[in-house]
Amino acid sequence: MPYKLNRLRGALAGVSAALLLTACAQPWTAVQPGADASALTVRLGPPREVYDLPDGGKRLMWPTQPLGEFTTAADVDASGKVVSLRQVLDDNEFYKAQIGTWTKKDVLVNFGRPVETSYFPLMKRKVWTYRYMEANIWYMMYNFYFDDSGVLRLTQKTPDPLHDPDRRNMF
């Protein structure tokens, strides 16, 4: 009898986990490319950031910063149709940044406003920092270092001290 009870508990745990994961689906996933941009506003509310794209379209963004780790971005064409939707605070997105080519404007349009900015005078670098989750497990910070002319010179990722139990009382 205990064997059957353990199997039943395991099955119930599996079903519960699947339901929980389904409930955590991102709200923007219900809007498909080709839909009218107004469907995003109905689903997510008005975008907090809007940027012009070179092709005449717009990038709409819904950040959860300063304490959240996600920014939903939607590219909308000139006619108001959704071209793509994605979560942009992600390693795969960050790795698209081109050292020596991208500027502050490129980083801003691709990732939105940073959670914080700093200046390191000895390095002569302005740093923009974004909070994100790596692999949906680790709380991280991604840093973009710009020279005085605003060109990207270095990127770096570090653990997010906000979620470090050893450093939590330091802030």
N, C-alpha and C positions, 0 to 999 in steps of 0.2 A: 504493500500500500504506500509506504513512504516514497518509493521510486516513482509511482504514478503521480503523487502529489508534487514532487520536485519537477517532473516533466511538465505538469500543468502550470506551475509557477514560472518555469522558464518560458513556456509559450506565451503566457500572459505578459511577462516582462518584455518579450520581443514585440508583441502587438502594441504594448504601451509605448515603447521606444519609437516604433514606426509612426504611430499617431502623433507623438510629440514632434518628431522631425517634420512631418507634414504640416503641423500647425506653425512651425517656425519658418516656413517658406517665405521668401521675400515678397512683399506686396506688389512690387513692380513686375514680377514674373507673369502676372495675369494680363499684362499689356504686351501685345506682339508687334514686331516691326510691321509697318504698313498702316497701323492704326493712327487715328488722328491724335495729335499731341494733347488735345483736351481730355482724352481718356487718362493720361498721366496725372493731370491736375485733379481730376475727380478722384483718382486712386491715392495720390500722394500729397495733394494740396499744391499750392503755388510753389514753384521752384525758389530756392533761396539764393541761387546764383545763376546767371545767364551770361553766356559768352558767345560772341560771333565766331563762326567758322569760315574758313577761306572760300568755301563753295556757296556762300550765301545762306547757309543754314545756321542753326543755333545749337549750342550745347546747354542743356538744362541740368541743374544739379540740386540734389537734396542731401546735404551733408548732415551727419549726426555729431560732428565735432562741436564743442571742444572735448567732450568726454566720450563720445561714441567712436567707433572704429570703422564706420562705413560711410561711403558717399555713393549714392546712386546717380549715374549720369545717363542722360538720354540725348542722342544726336537726332535732331529734327531737321528735315530738309526745308527748302525755301517755301514749299507749299504747305508746311505744317504737318507732314507725315513723319512718324517715328521711323528712323533708319536703324538705330541700334540702342540697346539698353544694357548697362553693365554696372557692376560694382567696381569703382576705379581705385580704391585704396587696397591694392593687392600686389603681391610680388610681380606677377606677370605684367601688370600695367606699369609698375615702377621701373621695371627693367627695360622698358621702351625708351626711357629718357636717354638722350644722347649727350654724353660728356663732350664739351667743346662746341656743341652745336645749339643745344636748347638754351633758351633764355628764361628769365623769370616769367615772361608772358606765356611761354610754352607750358611751363610747369603749372601756372595758374589755370590755364584753359583745360589742361588734362586732369588736374587733381583738385581744383578749387582752392579756396583760401586755406593757408596753413593754420594749424592749431596754435603755433607760436613761431616767432621769428627772433633771431639772435644775431649779434655781430661779434666776431672774434678778431680783434684788432691786430694781434700778432700774425695771424694767418691772412688778414685782410679778406675775410670771407663773411658774407651774409648767409645765414642758415635759415631755411624754412623747414619746419618739422610737421609731420603728419602722423597721427595715431592710427594704427591699423591692427588687424589680426592676421598673423601668418598661419596659413593652413587651417584657419578657423579654430586654432588651439592656443597659440602664443600671442600675448599682448605685446606689440612692438611699436617702435617709433621709426619712421623713415625720414632721413635728413637729406636735403639738397643744399649743397654749398655753391654759392655764386661769387664770382670775382667782382671787383668794383664796377665793372662795366655791365654786370648783370648776366654774364654767361655762366652756364653750369660747368663747374670744375670737378665736383666730387659728389658721390652719394654714399650714404652709410645707413645701416640699420642697427638699432640697439634695442634692448629690452625696455619696455615701458615702465618707468619707476612708479607710476601710479598703481600698478598691479603687483609690485614687488613687496612681499610681506616684510622683508628686512629693511626696506626703505620707506615704508608707508608712513611712519611717524616723523619723517624728516620734512614733510611738506605742510 
